[in-house]
Amino acid sequence: MEKSKNRYSDADLAEFKTLIQNKLKEAHEDFDLLKGSLSHSDDHGTDDTGRTFNMMEDGSETLSREEVAQLAARQEKFIQSLNAALMRIENKTYGICRVTGLLIPKERLRLVPHATMSIDAKNAQK
C-alpha cells in the first residue's frame, strides 16, 4: 500500500495517457495550421492588388507573421512537453512533483497534463 502513495496507479496512468494523447493530437493539428499560415499556403491572394495597398499591408503582414511564428514556437514547446509527459508515464514517474517528490493532485494534472510541479512548488518558485 505504501508504494501507491509514491506514484499513480497503472489505471490512473492509463487515464492520463489517453488525455495527453488527445491533447497531443489537437496540438499537432494546431501546429500544422500555424505552419501552413507561415508558409503562405493559405494566402488570400493580394498579389494582384495595387502597390499602395501592398505597402500598407507589408507592415501588418510582418507583425502578423511574427505573432504566428511565436505561436508556432509556443505550440512546438507544448508538444515537446506533452511528449515528455508521455515518457514519464512510461517510466511510471508521471505526476510526481520534481521539487517536493509528492504526488501532484489529479485535478491539476487534468488541467495541465504536462505539469511537473505542484501548485505549492510552483508558487514557491516565484
N, C-alpha and C positions, 0 to 999 in steps of 0.2 A: 504494500500500500504506500510505503514511503516513496517509492520510485515515481508514482503518479503525480506527486507534488513537484517533482523536478522537471517534468515535461508534460506536454499534452498527450493524450491517448492516441492510438493509431486512428481511431474513429474521428476524433477531433481533427487530426492532421489531414485526414481524407476530406473532411468538410472544407477546411481551409484551402486545400489543394484545388478543389473544384472552384471555389470562389476566386482564387488567384488566376486559374486558367481562363475563367470567363473574363476577368478584368484584363488579362494579357491579350486576349483576342480583340477586345474593344480597343485597347491601347494601340495594337498593331494597325487596326483599321484607321484610327485617327491619325497615326503617324504616316500612313500611306497617303491619306488625304493632304496632309501638310506638305509632304514631299512633292506630291503632284502639283500643289499650288506653287511651290518654289520653282518647279521645272517648267512652268507655264503650260502644262498640259491642259489646264482648264482656262486658257486665255480667253478673254472676252472679245478679242478681235478689234482693238482700237488702232491697228496698224494703218488703216486707210483713212483715218481722220486727219484733220489739218494739223500743221506743225505747232501752231499756237496752243491747241488743245493738248497735244503731246507734251509740250514743255511744261504746262501746268500739271500734268499727270505725273511727270518724271519724279518730282519731289515726293509726292504722296505715295507713289509706287515704291520708291526706295524705302521709305519709312515702313510701309506695309510689309515689304519683303523682309525687312529686318525683324519686325514683330513676328512674322510667320517662322523665320529661322530660329528665333528664340523659343517659340512654342514647340517647334520640332525638336530642338535640343532638350527642352524640358521633358518632352514626351519620350525621347530616347532614354533619358536618365530614369524615368519612371519604369520603362520596360526593363531596364537593367536591374532596377530594384526588385521588381516582381520576379524576375528570373533568379535573383539571389535568394528571395524568399522561398522559391520552389526548391532550391538547393538545400536550404535549411530544413525544409520539410523532409527531404530525402535523408538528411543527416540526423533527423529527429531532434534538431536544436531549435526548431521554429517556435516562436512565441516566448522565448526566454530573453529577458532584458539583458543587454550586453553590459550594463552598468551594475545593476543590483544582483543579477543572477536569478531573480524571481520571475514567475510567470507573468506575462503581460495579460491583462484582462481580455477575455474573449470579445467583449463589446468594442474595445479599441482595435483589435485585430480585424474585426468585421468592417470597421470604418476605414482603417488604414492597414490593409493586409501586409504591407511591406515594412511595418514598424519594427524597429529593433530595440526600442527603449520604451519603458513605461512612461506614463504622463509625469509621475513624480521625478523620474530621472531626467526627462526632457526639460521640465521646469527648473530643476536644479542647475542645469547647464547654462541657463540664461544669466 
